[in-house]
């Protein structure tokens, strides 16, 4: 699901969401689910795959405001398109290139880092940049829903 964010007639940002990462140890510990629960309920976790405030746009607090607005709107749009509401957002922030400041300001929770092996790793060491993992619960009882 993709959104273009406008301020009046001016496009200021792009953001997209899709399927969640298959396995993330810090996320699994944070949620507290079993392997069977993860396999059954992973579709309820939505990945924020792209978030770009266009580089020529300068507006303090804009990024965190967009994240907050999307967190309110996307569950409704997702339900209309796919027939269910997600309960948790996740995203990855490549450090030190980015700091995750807007996620922190929008009350996302930093839960750890990736191993840097990518989706289809064949080696036990990092081959891509390590990224911070940020989560945003869309429901107060997200853990109970995901561990059901």
N, C-alpha and C positions, 0 to 999 in steps of 0.2 A: 504494500500500500504506500503510495507516494503523495506527498503534499508539497505544494508550492505556497510559500508564505508571502503575502503582500502587505505593504503599508500604503494604503490608497491604491494607486495604479502601479506602484513600484515593487517589483519582486525583490525581496530582501533575503530569502533563505529557501533551502530545499531540505526535506527530511523524508526518509523512507524507512519502512518496517517490513520484516519478513520472518521466515522461520528461524527458530532459536538454534544456537550451537548445540551439537549433539551431547558432548560431555564437558563439564567444567567443574573440577573439584571444589573450588571456592564457592561456586553457586550451589552445588549439591549440599555442601556443609551448611550454608546459610538457610536453605529451604528445609533441610532435615529429612528429605524423602528417601525411600528405598529405591533400589534399581527398578523394581516392578512399577512403583509409583511414578518414577521419572519417565519410564517408557510409555506409560499410559497417559500422563498429564503434560508431557513436554510441549504439545501444541498450545497450551495455555500460557506459555512463556514466549513473548514476542521480542525479536531482536531489532534494535534501532541500528540499521545497517549503514545509514548515511545521515549526516547532519552537517550542513554547510550554511553558515551565514556568509553571504557573498562578500568577498574581501574588501570591496569599496564601501560597504555599509558600516558606519560607525554609530552605534547606539548602545549606551551603557545599559546592561541588564536585558538586552533583547534576546539573547540566546536562552537564558533561563526562563524568560517569559514564554518563549515559543515552546520549550519543553513542557511547561506547566499547562499551556493551552492544549497541546497535543495529547497530554495524558488524560485530559477531560473528554476530548472529542473522539480519539481513536477507538476506544472500546465500543462506542455506538456505531461507528463506521464499520468496524471489524465485524460486529454482529450482523449488520445489514448485508455485508458481502459474504461472510463465511458461516453465519448461523451460530456463533458462540462468542463470548466475551473473554478476552485475555485477562489474566490476573496479575501478570508481572512483566515488566519491561527489563531488557538487559541491553547493555552496550559495552563497547570496548574502546578505550582511549589509549592511543599510542604515546607513551611517555618516553623520554622527556619532551618530545615534540609538542605535546599538548598536556595540560594539567588537569583537565576535568573540572575547571572552576565553575562553568555553567551548570554542570550536573550537580555539583555540591550545592550551589545556590538554589537549585530547583528541588532539593531534598532527596536526590538519588543517594544510594548507599554504596560506598566503596567496599567490596567484599574480598578483594585479593587481586591476583594477577594470573594471566594465562601462562602456560609453560613455554610458549613460543614455538610450538611444533606444528601449528596449523591443523586443519581438519583431517588430513590424511597423512599423518606423520608416519614415517618408516624408520626414523632414527630417534634415539632417546634424548637428544640434546636440541636446544633451540636452533631453529633455522630461519625463523622470521622474527620480527621485533616482538618482545614481550609487551603485553598491553594490560592496563588496569581494567578490572571488571566492575561495572557499576550496575546496580539494580534499582528498580523503582516499583514498589508494590502498588497495584491499582485497586486493591481491596484490602481492608484491615485484616481479614481472615485469609489472606493469600496462602499462607503456609498450610492451614487446615484444608483448603480446597486442593492444593497441589499434593498433599499427603493422603488424600482420600483414596 
